Amino acid sequence: MADIAIIGGTGLNSLKGLTITHREMVNTPYGQPSSPLVFGQICGCSVVFLARHGSGHTIPPHQVNYRANLWALHESGVKKVIAVAAVGGIREDMYPGRIAFPDQIIDYTWSRQSTFFESHQDVRHIDFTYPYCDELRTRLIDGARLAGLDPVTDGTYAATQGPRLETAAEIRRLAKDDCAVVGMTGMPETALARELDLCYACCAVVANRAAGIDGAIITMDEIEKNLKTGMDNVRALLEHALPCL
């Protein structure tokens, strides 16, 4: 049984090098997850892969069934979750193609199903002071360094609603809030993982400089080019990090 899951975001709909043993579509109390769970081996390690936006990248970030995704992984026996996500870089050191491991998050989303505890008889208040699993973050950072990368090891992830990109004014506000990167899938995914006691860490791939940072218009061609490099780096760090997990 695999206890490590990799959630693939934009640019990582499949995992190169994964020897697939089987696929399983899991029904949950919250509906179906974004894609079948793909079980297999990579670098000699058993893992489960889930495509956050669906196998063909058809689900926008505000419509991802985050509860079903996390519940399905939890029910399959997963204990650790590596969440790969494309982000925009706000802080100066968050330039395109770079890999970052945020240590904090701010939720700017709305109207998303954000908790498993909705019943009056079943209330739980999780400690979310430090939203990411520090042990898993450390192993991923070590893996990135072993792969010859220069990872960013801190920073606040701003989770926005999407699916549109932000305005320059919104990015200026996020910068004032001390956010380092901006993405659309960090919440409620991170909090739901904590509610299920999963060891969860974000591997953020900077796809572009956030709106207004360098005065340029953001294009999908630019994002796709940077994600190709960034996701190749993710695969390299996984080769070094997974055996340590």
BAFI-3210 file (N, C-alpha, C; in Angstrom, 3 decimals, decimal comma, padded with zeros to 6 digits):
// residues 245
n [1|2|3|4|5|6|7|8|9|10|11|12|13|14|15|16|17|18|19|20|21|22|23|24|25|26|27|28|29|30|31|32|33|34|35|36|37|38|39|40|41|42|43|44|45|46|47|48|49|50|51|52|53|54|55|56|57|58|59|60|61|62|63|64|65|66|67|68|69|70|71|72|73|74|75|76|77|78|79|80|81|82|83|84|85|86|87|88|89|90|91|92|93|94|95|96|97|98|99|100|101|102|103|104|105|106|107|108|109|110|111|112|113|114|115|116|117|118|119|120|121|122|123|124|125|126|127|128|129|130|131|132|133|134|135|136|137|138|139|140|141|142|143|144|145|146|147|148|149|150|151|152|153|154|155|156|157|158|159|160|161|162|163|164|165|166|167|168|169|170|171|172|173|174|175|176|177|178|179|180|181|182|183|184|185|186|187|188|189|190|191|192|193|194|195|196|197|198|199|200|201|202|203|204|205|206|207|208|209|210|211|212|213|214|215|216|217|218|219|220|221|222|223|224|225|226|227|228|229|230|231|232|233|234|235|236|237|238|239|240|241|242|243|244|245]
n.u [000,843|000,529|001,790|002,314|001,240|000,953|-000,217|-001,015|-000,717|-001,470|000,231|001,231|-000,187|000,200|002,561|005,742|007,780|006,461|005,583|002,763|000,508|-002,215|-005,411|-007,888|-011,155|-012,612|-015,455|-016,790|-018,138|-018,456|-018,731|-017,212|-013,637|-011,286|-009,995|-009,250|-007,525|-004,177|-002,169|001,140|004,679|007,558|010,880|011,437|009,656|006,425|003,623|000,750|-000,986|-002,756|-004,630|-005,239|-006,827|-008,255|-007,878|-007,585|-007,118|-009,509|-010,993|-011,689|-009,968|-011,724|-013,754|-012,820|-013,174|-012,222|-012,627|-013,494|-011,194|-009,127|-010,310|-010,529|-007,823|-007,011|-008,632|-007,521|-005,256|-003,168|-000,631|001,103|001,220|002,235|001,853|001,721|001,917|001,191|002,280|002,154|004,849|005,537|007,299|010,700|012,620|011,162|011,180|010,357|010,138|011,380|011,526|009,578|008,936|006,439|005,852|003,777|000,301|-002,325|-005,767|-007,712|-009,948|-013,442|-016,680|-016,094|-016,232|-015,054|-014,475|-014,592|-016,168|-019,175|-021,486|-023,534|-023,087|-020,558|-017,986|-014,830|-011,954|-009,178|-005,652|-003,986|-001,747|000,827|000,694|001,766|003,396|006,300|008,348|007,993|008,299|011,003|012,278|011,622|012,837|015,517|015,688|015,392|017,721|019,646|019,141|020,352|019,105|017,974|016,175|013,491|012,928|010,994|008,129|004,954|001,979|-000,467|-003,763|-005,992|-009,224|-009,678|-011,134|-009,697|-006,658|-004,908|-005,399|-003,113|-003,315|-004,428|-002,307|-000,438|-001,665|-001,494|001,268|001,734|000,613|002,576|002,853|004,428|004,073|001,404|-001,495|-004,169|-005,169|-004,405|-006,024|-009,197|-007,514|-005,146|-006,006|-007,976|-006,442|-005,101|-007,266|-007,720|-005,513|-003,278|000,065|001,209|002,559|003,429|004,643|005,660|005,630|006,997|005,363|005,157|005,870|003,949|000,963|001,665|004,145|006,560|005,682|004,909|002,617|000,883|001,162|-000,243|001,486|003,960|003,621|003,251|005,733|007,505|006,474|007,077|009,859|009,878|008,336|009,888|011,970|010,619|010,151|012,781|013,557|011,810|012,802|015,000|013,939|011,823|012,843|013,750|011,522]
n.v [-001,196|002,226|005,047|007,589|010,376|012,158|015,140|016,407|019,505|022,277|021,684|019,285|016,804|014,149|011,683|011,387|008,518|006,983|003,798|002,223|000,419|000,036|001,666|003,545|004,593|006,380|006,467|008,902|010,313|012,885|013,072|012,420|012,261|014,461|012,961|009,531|007,622|006,984|004,316|003,276|002,737|004,693|005,534|003,331|003,578|003,275|005,019|007,226|008,869|011,830|013,798|017,076|018,877|017,205|014,578|015,601|018,249|019,831|020,941|023,883|025,893|026,863|025,061|022,598|019,542|019,541|018,335|015,708|014,822|014,848|013,194|010,760|010,102|009,837|007,675|005,698|005,039|006,804|008,796|010,905|013,870|015,309|018,265|019,584|022,694|025,287|028,637|032,258|034,543|036,791|037,946|039,106|037,052|035,023|033,923|033,049|029,551|028,716|026,652|026,476|026,239|026,934|028,250|029,354|030,390|032,360|032,760|033,851|033,099|032,341|030,962|028,253|024,737|024,107|022,535|019,408|019,241|019,913|019,348|019,951|018,220|017,395|018,902|020,330|022,065|022,789|023,122|025,494|026,951|026,566|025,722|023,791|020,586|020,336|018,441|017,003|019,101|019,704|017,357|017,457|019,837|019,128|017,136|018,671|020,200|018,191|017,498|019,482|021,903|025,234|025,812|027,864|028,363|029,338|031,469|033,068|031,750|033,043|032,354|032,614|033,224|032,783|031,727|033,587|035,482|037,696|041,261|044,036|045,759|044,116|042,358|044,133|044,608|042,023|041,804|043,734|042,380|040,643|038,402|035,868|034,274|033,609|031,694|029,451|027,169|026,444|026,666|025,308|023,126|022,723|023,089|021,105|018,807|018,971|018,641|015,964|014,899|014,563|014,530|017,214|019,050|021,825|022,016|024,465|025,760|028,311|029,973|032,351|035,887|037,701|039,669|042,898|043,114|043,222|044,827|043,664|042,041|039,114|035,993|032,926|031,357|032,033|031,107|028,322|027,630|028,182|026,438|023,957|023,753|024,042|021,837|019,712|020,069|019,479|016,724|015,862|016,498|014,873|012,354|012,293|012,892|011,110|008,454|009,010|009,286]
n.w [000,000|-000,836|000,867|000,172|-001,591|-004,652|-005,740|-008,738|-010,386|-012,590|-015,568|-014,752|-015,397|-015,617|-014,469|-015,321|-015,670|-013,881|-013,045|-013,687|-011,700|-011,144|-011,688|-009,940|-009,460|-006,982|-004,976|-002,854|000,223|-000,574|-003,243|-006,483|-006,921|-008,662|-010,616|-011,555|-009,023|-009,425|-009,072|-008,427|-009,095|-008,540|-008,886|-007,315|-005,255|-003,799|-004,867|-005,013|-007,525|-008,299|-010,476|-010,123|-011,591|-013,219|-015,669|-018,243|-017,763|-017,200|-015,197|-013,555|-011,058|-009,006|-009,037|-008,393|-006,696|-003,816|-001,324|-001,960|-003,292|-001,273|000,640|-000,760|-001,134|001,519|002,357|000,837|002,160|002,251|003,788|003,532|001,598|-001,337|-002,780|-005,849|-007,471|-009,772|-009,723|-009,450|-009,320|-006,757|-004,822|-005,083|-005,389|-006,470|-009,278|-012,731|-013,363|-011,078|-008,126|-005,212|-001,690|000,160|003,502|004,804|004,475|003,044|002,866|000,301|-000,995|-001,751|-000,952|-001,303|-000,667|002,329|004,557|006,360|008,519|009,150|010,448|013,328|015,355|014,982|015,234|014,679|015,565|014,005|014,641|012,914|012,775|011,729|008,603|006,873|006,673|008,371|008,420|006,019|004,183|004,646|003,728|001,022|000,257|000,704|-001,259|-003,561|-003,470|-003,695|-006,269|-007,600|-007,728|-006,848|-004,443|-003,124|000,234|001,936|002,527|001,895|000,652|-001,381|-001,693|-004,211|-005,792|-008,618|-011,843|-013,276|-013,819|-011,550|-010,935|-011,384|-009,227|-007,268|-006,864|-005,821|-003,364|-002,262|-002,057|-000,098|001,967|002,512|000,907|-000,999|-003,251|-005,612|-006,047|-007,120|-005,958|-003,422|-001,166|-000,361|000,022|001,556|004,230|004,449|004,252|006,695|008,429|008,076|009,188|007,579|006,431|004,831|002,138|000,078|-003,180|-005,003|-008,250|-009,999|-012,453|-013,781|-013,565|-011,268|-011,910|-013,107|-011,864|-013,371|-015,349|-017,731|-020,022|-019,160|-020,703|-021,990|-023,437|-022,369|-019,741|-020,165|-021,268|-019,132|-017,230|-018,297|-017,937|-015,133|-014,216|-015,091|-013,320|-010,950|-011,257|-011,155|-008,523|-007,117|-007,680|-006,033|-003,518|-002,891|-002,207|000,348|001,835]
ca.u [000,000|001,301|001,383|002,703|000,446|001,381|-001,309|-000,455|-001,457|-001,282|001,532|001,609|-001,384|000,665|003,867|006,715|008,579|005,598|005,152|001,400|000,013|-003,651|-006,155|-009,107|-012,033|-013,151|-016,648|-016,656|-019,358|-018,453|-018,721|-016,028|-012,458|-011,036|-009,526|-008,953|-006,258|-003,252|-001,231|002,297|006,028|008,483|012,146|011,370|008,727|005,004|002,960|-000,556|-001,013|-004,079|-004,592|-006,152|-007,751|-008,766|-006,859|-007,386|-007,092|-010,810|-011,692|-011,067|-009,605|-012,825|-014,700|-012,186|-013,808|-011,091|-012,991|-013,459|-009,797|-008,393|-010,947|-010,168|-006,433|-006,985|-009,245|-006,638|-004,141|-002,115|-000,272|001,859|000,744|003,064|000,923|002,435|001,028|001,752|002,007|002,775|005,850|005,385|008,562|011,760|013,326|010,235|011,210|009,797|010,873|011,945|010,746|009,467|008,202|005,871|005,680|002,543|-000,720|-003,453|-006,905|-008,513|-011,027|-014,769|-017,745|-015,625|-016,511|-013,733|-014,277|-015,335|-016,919|-020,293|-022,589|-023,486|-022,618|-019,223|-017,206|-013,421|-011,174|-007,797|-004,563|-003,486|-000,697|001,834|-000,198|002,441|004,179|007,691|009,200|007,884|008,932|012,456|012,722|011,489|013,899|016,757|015,653|015,633|019,141|020,387|018,927|021,099|018,236|018,149|014,792|013,129|012,523|009,995|007,241|003,512|001,186|-001,762|-004,725|-007,040|-010,373|-009,613|-010,013|-008,924|-005,466|-005,168|-005,043|-001,882|-003,666|-004,579|-000,964|000,169|-002,241|-000,917|002,652|001,662|000,290|003,788|002,740|005,564|003,550|-000,046|-002,047|-005,620|-005,583|-003,853|-007,106|-009,100|-006,794|-004,200|-006,748|-008,639|-005,407|-004,870|-008,423|-007,591|-004,226|-002,312|001,301|000,975|003,470|003,244|005,793|005,159|006,441|006,704|005,080|005,240|005,852|002,562|000,498|002,177|005,454|007,578|005,024|004,594|001,358|001,084|000,626|-000,253|002,707|005,021|003,348|003,499|007,184|008,124|006,018|007,809|011,118|009,609|007,873|011,067|012,683|009,845|010,428|014,151|013,615|011,081|013,706|015,905|013,213|010,932|013,487|013,943|010,228]
ca.v [000,000|003,466|006,054|008,883|010,822|013,352|015,811|017,166|020,700|022,709|021,299|017,957|015,964|012,768|011,641|010,652|007,583|006,216|002,480|002,118|-000,909|000,062|002,905|003,310|005,737|006,211|007,230|009,423|011,001|014,243|012,964|011,797|013,123|015,050|011,946|008,268|007,515|006,167|003,661|002,756|002,833|005,639|005,509|002,251|003,914|003,181|006,317|007,429|010,150|012,361|015,033|017,989|019,501|016,188|014,004|016,480|019,618|020,382|021,460|025,124|025,800|027,121|023,957|021,349|018,936|019,329|017,385|014,353|014,488|014,517|012,043|009,561|009,769|009,375|006,359|004,728|004,743|007,814|009,533|012,098|014,430|016,321|019,000|020,401|023,772|026,405|029,898|033,480|035,038|038,166|038,357|039,235|035,800|034,053|034,160|031,926|028,295|028,363|025,809|027,070|025,467|027,910|027,815|029,958|030,568|033,240|032,354|034,934|032,489|032,420|030,048|026,897|023,780|024,230|021,724|018,161|019,296|020,826|018,958|020,526|017,177|016,948|020,128|020,229|023,270|022,351|024,084|025,780|027,960|026,233|024,923|022,732|019,619|020,782|017,300|016,733|020,235|019,562|016,275|017,937|020,835|018,360|016,494|019,698|020,557|017,055|017,515|020,603|023,069|026,264|026,043|028,860|027,523|029,985|032,355|032,921|031,462|033,715|031,536|033,456|032,489|032,354|031,241|034,655|035,950|038,856|042,580|044,578|046,324|042,999|041,857|045,099|044,331|040,779|042,105|044,423|041,339|039,841|037,161|035,643|033,700|033,594|030,557|029,335|025,851|026,146|026,535|024,733|021,857|022,622|022,930|019,801|017,819|019,042|018,051|014,502|014,560|014,187|015,307|017,872|020,144|022,382|022,242|025,501|026,021|029,666|029,932|033,704|036,976|038,085|040,827|044,222|043,101|043,746|045,664|042,919|041,307|037,671|035,182|031,494|030,795|032,219|030,210|026,942|027,462|028,127|025,235|022,794|023,714|023,846|020,472|018,850|020,191|018,741|015,299|015,610|016,529|013,701|011,207|012,314|013,001|009,982|007,362|009,432|009,348]
ca.w [000,000|-000,916|001,848|-000,379|-002,735|-005,380|-006,432|-009,852|-010,764|-013,966|-016,099|-014,269|-015,485|-015,487|-013,832|-016,124|-014,895|-012,987|-013,519|-013,162|-011,356|-011,399|-011,475|-009,167|-009,223|-005,635|-004,602|-001,502|000,690|-001,122|-004,695|-007,067|-007,041|-009,973|-011,556|-010,873|-008,320|-010,202|-008,171|-009,146|-008,525|-009,149|-008,145|-006,348|-004,178|-004,113|-004,755|-005,631|-008,239|-008,592|-011,267|-009,437|-012,550|-014,118|-016,548|-019,395|-017,238|-017,566|-014,015|-013,085|-009,639|-008,077|-009,113|-007,967|-005,522|-002,913|-000,266|-002,518|-003,586|-000,047|001,278|-001,518|-000,814|002,914|002,419|000,166|003,055|002,125|005,000|003,139|000,338|-002,001|-003,638|-006,839|-007,890|-010,525|-009,027|-009,933|-008,395|-006,283|-004,222|-006,085|-005,628|-007,063|-010,727|-013,490|-013,412|-009,784|-007,230|-003,882|-000,690|001,101|004,886|005,305|003,447|003,345|002,049|-000,267|-001,767|-001,142|-001,390|-001,563|000,400|002,942|005,753|006,489|009,773|008,941|011,331|014,679|016,250|014,556|015,034|015,058|015,291|013,828|014,781|011,562|012,948|010,713|007,764|006,124|007,440|008,292|008,104|004,586|003,510|004,758|002,833|-000,357|000,054|000,569|-002,563|-004,578|-003,432|-004,244|-007,720|-008,159|-007,847|-005,828|-004,021|-002,125|001,374|002,773|001,777|002,081|-000,539|-001,437|-002,430|-004,767|-006,274|-009,997|-012,650|-013,919|-013,120|-010,714|-011,439|-010,803|-007,919|-006,335|-006,541|-004,896|-002,043|-001,751|-001,676|001,192|002,949|002,639|000,136|-001,891|-004,492|-005,689|-006,772|-007,017|-005,474|-002,096|-000,191|000,990|-000,003|002,667|005,484|004,432|004,574|008,144|009,105|007,977|009,808|006,552|006,352|003,546|001,787|-001,264|-004,060|-005,906|-009,439|-010,458|-013,891|-014,346|-012,592|-011,051|-012,669|-012,798|-011,203|-014,288|-016,352|-018,949|-020,084|-018,958|-021,798|-021,729|-024,031|-021,374|-018,626|-020,589|-021,425|-017,807|-016,531|-018,815|-017,195|-013,724|-013,931|-015,227|-012,046|-009,943|-011,444|-010,694|-007,058|-006,615|-007,772|-004,880|-002,267|-002,585|-001,435|001,734|002,504]
c.u [000,882|000,841|001,785|001,820|001,080|000,148|-000,686|-001,335|-001,266|000,132|001,980|000,358|-001,049|002,081|004,800|007,564|007,779|005,196|003,806|001,034|-001,492|-004,209|-007,439|-009,897|-012,775|-014,404|-016,513|-017,982|-019,512|-018,454|-017,441|-014,858|-012,238|-010,652|-009,411|-007,645|-005,383|-002,189|-000,055|003,586|006,826|009,723|012,121|010,412|007,286|004,349|001,564|-000,532|-002,453|-003,926|-005,658|-007,224|-008,366|-007,696|-006,579|-007,358|-008,373|-011,544|-010,998|-010,867|-010,763|-013,869|-014,068|-012,904|-012,701|-011,417|-012,938|-012,021|-009,056|-008,989|-010,547|-008,735|-006,320|-007,527|-008,376|-005,420|-003,002|-001,903|000,420|001,389|001,705|002,166|001,708|001,466|001,799|001,345|002,619|003,731|005,639|006,706|009,686|012,443|012,437|010,142|010,781|010,731|011,399|010,972|010,749|008,633|007,657|005,778|004,453|001,563|-001,771|-004,567|-007,718|-009,672|-012,364|-015,678|-017,249|-015,987|-015,194|-013,510|-015,066|-016,310|-018,024|-021,461|-022,412|-022,981|-021,163|-018,361|-015,773|-012,712|-009,700|-006,828|-003,936|-002,384|000,391|001,178|000,447|003,258|005,663|008,634|009,183|008,517|010,448|012,983|012,648|012,560|015,243|016,828|015,930|017,109|020,006|020,253|019,637|020,277|018,536|016,765|014,653|012,472|011,537|009,095|005,783|002,818|-000,145|-002,696|-005,881|-008,092|-010,236|-011,005|-009,211|-007,645|-005,787|-004,874|-003,733|-002,152|-003,825|-003,222|-000,246|-000,372|-001,639|000,531|002,687|001,316|001,442|003,663|003,894|005,128|002,026|-000,490|-003,524|-006,096|-005,112|-004,891|-008,397|-008,255|-005,889|-004,912|-007,444|-007,654|-005,143|-006,041|-008,359|-006,271|-003,222|-001,097|001,364|001,988|003,234|004,588|005,323|006,151|006,057|006,568|005,249|005,417|004,417|002,252|001,103|003,560|006,540|006,966|004,597|003,213|001,667|000,429|000,680|000,973|003,863|004,849|003,692|004,990|007,859|007,715|006,736|009,136|010,874|009,185|008,980|011,883|011,958|010,140|011,822|014,218|012,881|011,973|014,630|015,134|012,422|011,628|013,697|012,648|009,709]
c.v [001,252|004,433|007,457|009,194|012,057|013,907|016,688|018,344|021,022|022,372|019,922|017,075|014,487|012,810|010,756|009,753|006,743|004,904|002,171|000,665|-001,003|001,457|002,590|004,609|005,494|007,073|007,645|010,031|012,388|014,234|012,316|012,777|013,580|014,028|010,620|008,378|006,551|005,623|003,120|002,930|003,874|005,693|004,444|002,490|003,791|004,537|006,236|008,803|010,551|013,673|015,989|018,558|018,502|015,748|014,882|017,938|020,364|021,039|022,736|025,082|025,998|026,009|022,602|020,833|018,546|018,305|015,950|013,920|014,039|013,301|010,744|009,140|009,206|007,957|005,283|004,379|005,728|008,535|010,860|012,565|015,513|017,008|019,921|021,447|024,820|027,701|031,069|034,009|036,505|038,686|038,303|037,914|034,721|034,307|032,899|030,720|027,841|027,512|026,433|026,176|026,433|027,338|028,448|030,149|031,552|032,909|033,581|034,384|032,683|031,338|028,665|026,005|023,520|023,396|020,425|018,221|020,341|020,533|019,596|019,500|016,784|018,157|019,901|021,513|022,862|023,486|024,265|026,833|027,793|025,241|023,760|021,845|019,938|019,635|017,000|017,857|020,075|018,495|016,712|018,975|020,141|017,691|017,469|020,079|019,435|016,990|018,685|021,856|024,052|026,650|027,223|028,119|028,182|030,831|032,043|032,769|032,203|032,876|032,415|032,607|031,958|032,254|032,337|034,916|037,272|040,165|043,030|045,148|045,222|042,439|042,829|044,893|043,077|040,994|042,827|043,452|040,356|038,478|037,067|035,110|033,741|032,415|030,423|028,035|025,528|025,969|026,201|023,468|021,676|022,368|021,572|018,688|017,805|018,422|016,522|013,999|014,026|015,108|015,902|018,992|020,551|022,536|023,193|025,749|027,395|029,655|031,282|034,703|037,460|039,419|042,137|044,263|043,669|044,545|044,953|042,274|039,813|036,905|033,706|030,823|030,880|031,236|028,774|026,662|027,320|026,883|023,995|022,637|023,388|022,429|019,448|018,883|019,442|017,253|014,944|015,581|015,330|012,461|011,128|012,292|011,753|008,855|007,715|009,453|007,976]
c.w [000,000|000,158|001,405|-001,591|-003,350|-006,079|-007,507|-010,205|-012,232|-014,427|-015,666|-014,215|-015,395|-014,944|-014,643|-015,221|-013,935|-013,655|-012,880|-012,889|-011,552|-011,162|-010,734|-009,032|-007,921|-005,473|-003,142|-001,055|000,088|-002,649|-005,196|-007,106|-008,478|-011,029|-010,824|-010,097|-009,113|-009,256|-008,972|-008,378|-009,286|-008,265|-007,052|-005,207|-004,660|-003,876|-005,362|-006,287|-008,511|-009,349|-010,742|-010,378|-013,523|-015,096|-017,758|-019,030|-017,635|-016,404|-013,537|-011,569|-008,677|-008,095|-008,789|-006,725|-004,536|-001,825|-000,781|-002,786|-002,332|000,645|000,579|-001,216|000,594|003,029|001,762|001,007|002,999|003,453|004,677|001,765|-000,140|-003,025|-004,568|-007,381|-008,687|-009,842|-009,797|-008,879|-008,048|-005,744|-005,262|-006,400|-006,246|-008,569|-011,478|-013,569|-012,071|-008,969|-005,838|-002,971|000,358|002,514|005,539|004,142|003,961|002,358|001,615|-001,107|-001,058|-001,729|-001,781|-000,379|001,139|004,186|005,646|007,673|009,672|009,871|012,704|015,692|015,981|014,217|015,489|014,655|015,198|014,155|013,402|011,604|011,893|009,755|007,036|007,061|007,283|007,926|006,611|003,774|003,508|003,811|001,368|-000,686|-000,124|-000,804|-003,679|-004,625|-003,993|-005,764|-008,391|-008,352|-006,726|-005,309|-003,072|-000,974|002,324|001,893|002,036|000,739|-000,414|-002,295|-002,892|-005,477|-007,699|-010,604|-013,352|-013,145|-012,416|-011,455|-010,787|-009,419|-006,876|-005,923|-005,612|-003,480|-001,437|-001,306|-000,326|002,323|003,145|001,952|-000,866|-003,253|-004,439|-006,541|-006,478|-006,377|-004,047|-001,013|-000,915|001,075|001,217|003,994|005,561|004,752|006,075|008,897|009,098|008,556|008,793|006,632|004,944|003,335|000,348|-001,964|-005,151|-007,044|-009,978|-011,978|-014,559|-013,216|-012,485|-011,724|-012,161|-012,197|-012,111|-015,430|-017,616|-018,852|-019,965|-020,102|-021,427|-022,331|-023,043|-020,232|-018,991|-020,738|-020,067|-017,027|-017,025|-018,075|-015,726|-013,387|-014,157|-013,940|-010,925|-010,050|-010,935|-009,166|-006,463|-006,648|-006,559|-003,551|-001,910|-001,832|000,031|002,528|002,880]
res [m|a|d|i|a|i|i|g|g|t|g|l|n|s|l|k|g|l|t|i|t|h|r|e|m|v|n|t|p|y|g|q|p|s|s|p|l|v|f|g|q|i|c|g|c|s|v|v|f|l|a|r|h|g|s|g|h|t|i|p|p|h|q|v|n|y|r|a|n|l|w|a|l|h|e|s|g|v|k|k|v|i|a|v|a|a|v|g|g|i|r|e|d|m|y|p|g|r|i|a|f|p|d|q|i|i|d|y|t|w|s|r|q|s|t|f|f|e|s|h|q|d|v|r|h|i|d|f|t|y|p|y|c|d|e|l|r|t|r|l|i|d|g|a|r|l|a|g|l|d|p|v|t|d|g|t|y|a|a|t|q|g|p|r|l|e|t|a|a|e|i|r|r|l|a|k|d|d|c|a|v|v|g|m|t|g|m|p|e|t|a|l|a|r|e|l|d|l|c|y|a|c|c|a|v|v|a|n|r|a|a|g|i|d|g|a|i|i|t|m|d|e|i|e|k|n|l|k|t|g|m|d|n|v|r|a|l|l|e|h|a|l|p|c|l]
***
